[in-house]
Amino acid sequence: MYKSFTMDLAGRKLTVDVGRVAAQANGAAFMHYGDTVVLSTATASAKPREGIDFFPLSVEYEEKMYAVGKIPGGFNKREGKASENAILTSRVIDRPMRPLFPKDYRNDVTLDNVVMSVDPDCSPELTAMLGSAIATCISDIPFDGPCAMTQIGLIDGAFIVNPTSAQKQVSDMALTVASTREKVIMIEAGANEVPEAKMIEAIFKAHEVNQEIIRFIDTIVAECGKEKHTYESCAVPEELFAAIRELVPPQEMEEAVFTDEKQQREANIAAITERLEEAFAENEEWLGLLGDAIYQYEKKTVRKMILKDHKRPDGRQITEIRPLAAEIDILPRVHGSGMFTRGQTQILNACTLAPLSEAQKLDGLDENETCKRYMHHYNFPSFSVGETKPSRGPGRREIGHGALAERALVPVLPSTEEFPYAIRTVSETMESNGSTSQASICASTLSLMAAGVPIKEMVAGISCGLVTGETDDDYIVLTDIQGLEDFFGDMDFKVGGTKNGITAIQMDIKIHGLTRPIIEEAIARTREARMYILDNVMKPVISEPRKHLSPYAPKIRQIMIDPQKIGDVVGKQGKVINKIIEETGVKIDITDDGAVSVCGTDEAMMEKAISIIHSIVTDIEPGMVFTGKVVRLMNFGAFVELAPNKDGMIHISKLADRRVAKVEDVVNIGDEVTVKVIEVDKMGRINLSMRPSDLADQK
């Protein structure tokens, strides 16, 4: 039966239709927010997937180009692979919802969101987030919801709930917060150096709005919700745990896990696993569950030692950061390079500068953002964790980590007027043991400064973890978590920022939410660690951006011309501009407002190109002196090219102070001569003189 539900959300109407479409899905919500329309569905397999020890959840966000009245570009006129924005949106939906499914659930679940119409003032990403939560809540899939999400902007110090397209352009914050009834379960933010106190205030403003949405979802579930289906639990039997503990006492597991060398720890666990496989060789059922059981045993051991004894696997104090190191100029021929090491996590970053024409063009649903001039790419090769597998390009994790570091650095980049370059930084993971995304922020800052990019402030990143007990006030916040503490802990709270404030946040959790005291402590800890990294590790290596670019980086000179004369510089079918490029070897970009960028490595050739452009756009007046080539000879005189498509004529009587019988006696085609403009007649014809007496009184 078709039912429709409506609420007012930030001054715009949110409507949820249930039963109108996609009736065969386990749950479906046909979402309307303003004129934005998203179909969100939740489906689950009838049986668990065999042979896995994780919950197989897939989240999809499909951008249909018809939603904004476009036909996809390229040869194949249909939507192709997911855009970067679609991947990031899928991750933002996945992160808060995954912990709310049962931990022992192994049925395949897919949350699919199809964007069918876009109102720029009503975020399709937010609509899909809410749609996924509603579709799952009303389905028969086990889910400990509801949950809700809200976006917050910051304009002139005031919070804006679910900002419009125009408001986003001027906002100092782009914050997304997901909540359950009691707690915050996900935070994603980009910010313009927003102070920590203001960020905390914004997070809980969003949490308040989420409670209104959750009450709205409750009314939908009350009328349309299906009874949750039973499922085959894949939890490890307690008898297996007991048998493992008998063969491997807790003290032995503690000794195996608690070492500061990741490789040694893995070797210890591998030895224990081999011993247990031999012990249970006759029990096929237990052998199939052994990997998950050892993981759970290792996890319980680490959590107990941290929470009860405040002992970390590598012996650090709760607030202690791993050993740090920073370097620059590792790669001699790149435009800038920096390397940042934190314990067994190491990132080498390379910076490349290019003309603005090489900025990345975006073909998506956001009409305001058609290109971006700063690109941060993150790579995670298998050797960085001691594994072997072929590289198949970036996955969702790599794209997400790259976008987080990019978001952290955008607020400190110079404007295109100050620094007319497209900028690409690439983070290569040399070694990984947790928080590579935050090391990427530090390494990128180093390489940008080494490249001479005049960033406004240095940016550093750090991550905090969490281990919780049975009650809300029984917890430990860990500064600078390594991989093991991330895997076995409850939170990965990543914060990037400057000395002035926060530029990016990404929070992942594995539990049902965080209280305000935990969030406040995590943000305070990350600030303290960030200040230490900036002052004691990064600044001693490079304290400010270099004043000069690398000799291998392209130089860019900008001039402004009358927009009406752009056509003169370009010429018919680009002949004029292509000739300048061919002569000088530079690259020339011209914008519609008349900004001309000349890019090259040879400054003399750049100056020549600029001089030619100036000669093209400058109106020729009597008294001006030019140096040009003779391009044509007539009986009565010679024609000289003063600028592309601008020729002047030297009458035979003006070739010399003496009488000239033949033009060829003085000049020939190809000669370079200096001439003075004598007259520009009513027809626009330019008369020149080469006579020394005329040139002698030049201005």
Buried (B, 14 or more C-beta within 10 A) or exposed (E): EEEEBEBEBBEBEBBBBBBBEBEEBBBBBBBBBBEBBBBBBBBBEEEBEEEEBEBBBEBBBBBBBEBBEEEBEEEEEEBEEBBBBBBBBBBBBBBBBBBBBBEBBBBBBBBBBBBBBBBBBBBBBBBBBBBBBBBBBBBBBBBBBBBBBBBBBBBEEEBBBBBBBEBBEEBBBBBBBBBBBEBBBBBBBBBBBBBBEBBBBBBBBBBEBBBEBBEBBBEBBEEBBEEEEEBEEBEBEEEBBEBBEEEBEEEBBBEBBBBBEBEEBBEBBEEBBEEBBEBBEEEEEBEEBBBBBBBBBBBBBBBBBBBEEEBBBBEBEEEBBBEBEBBBBBBEEBBBBBBBBBBBBBBBBBBBBBBBBBBEEBBBBBEEEEEBBBBBBBBBBEEBBEEEEEEEEBEBBBBBBBBBBBBBBBBBBBEBEEBBBBBBBBBBBBBBBBBBBBBBBBBBBBBBBBBBBBBBBBBBBBBBBBBBEEEBEEBBBBBBBBBBBBBBBBBBBBBBBBBBBBBBBBBBBBBBBBBEEBBBBBBBBBBEBBBBBBEEBBEEBBEEBBEEBBEEBBBBBBEEBEEEBBEBBBBEEEEBBEEBBEEBEBBBBBBEEBBBBBBBEEEEBBBBBBEBBEBBBBEBEEEBEBEBEBEEBEEEBBBBBBBBEBBBBBBBEBBBEEEBEEBEEBBEEEEEBBBBBBEBEEEEEBBBBBBEEBEEEEE
